[in-house]
Amino acid sequence: MTQAANQLFPVILPVSDTDKRLNGRDKVKALSRLARSALMKSCEKSGLHLEAFPKSEKGVPLPVGGVHWSLTHKSDMVGGVASLLPVGMDLETIRPVNDALLAKVADDDEWQLVGGDQQKAFFRFWTAKEAVLKAVGKGMVGLSRCRVVAVVDDTRMTLTYDETRWPVTHFWFDGHVAALTAPQVSVSWTLF
Ligand SMILES: CC(C)(COP(=O)(O)OP(=O)(O)OC[C@H]1O[C@@H](n2cnc3c(N)ncnc32)[C@H](O)[C@@H]1OP(=O)(O)O)[C@@H](O)C(=O)NCCC(=O)NCCS
């Protein structure tokens, strides 16, 4: 392994028009496969090696030879990252959301950290929480234990899961936002 523990190389790939036209299980399979291609590109960039993608019976990605990994696949973009530390990645297309979703993702104290502009901050909070919940392997069942505690600037914030602090960095591109748990010093995003 050549990757420094303080560097991350998340990779984002666009979904082809052919794959976008798929439906149901075929589409999920195609997006999962493409996300694994993004993950392999992340491995290449970081000098890490993953020869399999095992998951627990609950669907949580399991590390292989000390290499942790995380995937995200949405209908037009997918992403993947490999890391020497537990890691979580998520991405979303930015779109208007309703009040019920706003209330689901954060409480008043958390919204105050971004000056109350909930529509603008919603997908930052959403993707950041998803990324942390993936890094701790909990998924949505852990949502109530995950909180935004500091917003540093447009790309950096800190969350907690129980007592553990999780720095998260964001990457904004083409109507989307991606989030990555990033205790490491340096994050180098690649968008193909
Ligand atoms: C499953 C979950 C971890 C992510 O779901 P998602 O955002 O819909 O899906 P993504 O495409 O971003 O991520 C899917 C990948 O996450 C990984 N994953 C699934 N469960 C996981 C878990 N418990 N922990 C870590 N990673 C997990 C898998 O690798 C999966 O890809 P694969 O099936 O191809 O292997 C979970 O958070 C969930 O159920 N989310 C539902 C969406 C929602 O209500 N979000 C509200 C956010 S406030």
The ligand as an SDF file (V2000), in Angstrom:
LIG
                    3D

 48 50  0  0  0  0  0  0  0  0999 V2000
  -28.6800    2.3190    2.8340 C   0  0  0  0  0  0  0  0  0  0  0  0
  -28.1720    3.6750    3.2310 C   0  0  0  0  0  0  0  0  0  0  0  0
  -26.8470    3.4910    3.9540 C   0  0  0  0  0  0  0  0  0  0  0  0
  -27.8690    4.5720    2.0210 C   0  0  0  0  0  0  0  0  0  0  0  0
  -28.8750    4.6240    1.1740 O   0  0  0  0  0  0  0  0  0  0  0  0
  -28.9370    5.5850   -0.0770 P   0  0  0  0  0  0  0  0  0  0  0  0
  -28.4430    6.9610    0.2000 O   0  0  0  0  0  0  0  0  0  0  0  0
  -30.3190    5.4400   -0.5650 O   0  0  0  0  0  0  0  0  0  0  0  0
  -27.9670    4.8520   -1.1350 O   0  0  0  0  0  0  0  0  0  0  0  0
  -26.5390    5.1690   -1.7310 P   0  0  0  0  0  0  0  0  0  0  0  0
  -26.6330    4.8730   -3.1780 O   0  0  0  0  0  0  0  0  0  0  0  0
  -26.0050    6.5090   -1.3590 O   0  0  0  0  0  0  0  0  0  0  0  0
  -25.5930    4.0660   -1.0460 O   0  0  0  0  0  0  0  0  0  0  0  0
  -25.7690    2.7070   -1.3540 C   0  0  0  0  0  0  0  0  0  0  0  0
  -24.5500    1.9450   -0.8660 C   0  0  0  0  0  0  0  0  0  0  0  0
  -24.4020    2.1470    0.5340 O   0  0  0  0  0  0  0  0  0  0  0  0
  -23.7680    0.9840    1.0780 C   0  0  0  0  0  0  0  0  0  0  0  0
  -24.4970    0.6410    2.2940 N   0  0  0  0  0  0  0  0  0  0  0  0
  -25.6950    0.0490    2.4150 C   0  0  0  0  0  0  0  0  0  0  0  0
  -26.0220   -0.0570    3.7200 N   0  0  0  0  0  0  0  0  0  0  0  0
  -24.9930    0.4690    4.4170 C   0  0  0  0  0  0  0  0  0  0  0  0
  -24.7280    0.6550    5.8010 C   0  0  0  0  0  0  0  0  0  0  0  0
  -25.5810    0.2460    6.7530 N   0  0  0  0  0  0  0  0  0  0  0  0
  -23.5830    1.2370    6.1830 N   0  0  0  0  0  0  0  0  0  0  0  0
  -22.6820    1.6570    5.2430 C   0  0  0  0  0  0  0  0  0  0  0  0
  -22.8780    1.5240    3.9030 N   0  0  0  0  0  0  0  0  0  0  0  0
  -24.0310    0.9320    3.5170 C   0  0  0  0  0  0  0  0  0  0  0  0
  -23.7760   -0.1240    0.0230 C   0  0  0  0  0  0  0  0  0  0  0  0
  -22.4560   -0.3150   -0.4460 O   0  0  0  0  0  0  0  0  0  0  0  0
  -24.6840    0.4360   -1.0440 C   0  0  0  0  0  0  0  0  0  0  0  0
  -24.2650    0.1290   -2.3540 O   0  0  0  0  0  0  0  0  0  0  0  0
  -24.3810   -1.3810   -2.9540 P   0  0  0  0  0  0  0  0  0  0  0  0
  -25.7270   -1.8830   -2.5660 O   0  0  0  0  0  0  0  0  0  0  0  0
  -24.1860   -1.2270   -4.4150 O   0  0  0  0  0  0  0  0  0  0  0  0
  -23.2570   -2.1760   -2.2970 O   0  0  0  0  0  0  0  0  0  0  0  0
  -29.1670    4.2860    4.2420 C   0  0  0  0  0  0  0  0  0  0  0  0
  -28.6630    5.4740    4.7650 O   0  0  0  0  0  0  0  0  0  0  0  0
  -30.5920    4.4750    3.7680 C   0  0  0  0  0  0  0  0  0  0  0  0
  -31.3940    3.5880    3.8730 O   0  0  0  0  0  0  0  0  0  0  0  0
  -30.9710    5.6420    3.2480 N   0  0  0  0  0  0  0  0  0  0  0  0
  -32.3210    5.9270    2.7520 C   0  0  0  0  0  0  0  0  0  0  0  0
  -32.4220    7.3420    2.2140 C   0  0  0  0  0  0  0  0  0  0  0  0
  -32.9270    8.3330    3.2570 C   0  0  0  0  0  0  0  0  0  0  0  0
  -34.0180    8.2630    3.7930 O   0  0  0  0  0  0  0  0  0  0  0  0
  -32.0740    9.3360    3.6040 N   0  0  0  0  0  0  0  0  0  0  0  0
  -32.3770   10.3540    4.5730 C   0  0  0  0  0  0  0  0  0  0  0  0
  -31.0860   11.0550    4.9540 C   0  0  0  0  0  0  0  0  0  0  0  0
  -31.3320   12.2090    6.2340 S   0  0  0  0  0  0  0  0  0  0  0  0
  1  2  1  0
  2  3  1  0
  2  4  1  0
  2 36  1  0
  4  5  1  0
  5  6  1  0
  6  7  2  0
  6  8  1  0
  6  9  1  0
  9 10  1  0
 10 11  2  0
 10 12  1  0
 10 13  1  0
 13 14  1  0
 14 15  1  0
 15 16  1  0
 15 30  1  0
 16 17  1  0
 17 18  1  0
 17 28  1  0
 18 19  1  0
 18 27  1  0
 19 20  2  0
 20 21  1  0
 21 22  1  0
 21 27  2  0
 22 23  1  0
 22 24  2  0
 24 25  1  0
 25 26  2  0
 26 27  1  0
 28 29  1  0
 28 30  1  0
 30 31  1  0
 31 32  1  0
 32 33  2  0
 32 34  1  0
 32 35  1  0
 36 37  1  0
 36 38  1  0
 38 39  2  0
 38 40  1  0
 40 41  1  0
 41 42  1  0
 42 43  1  0
 43 44  2  0
 43 45  1  0
 45 46  1  0
 46 47  1  0
 47 48  1  0
M  END
$$$$
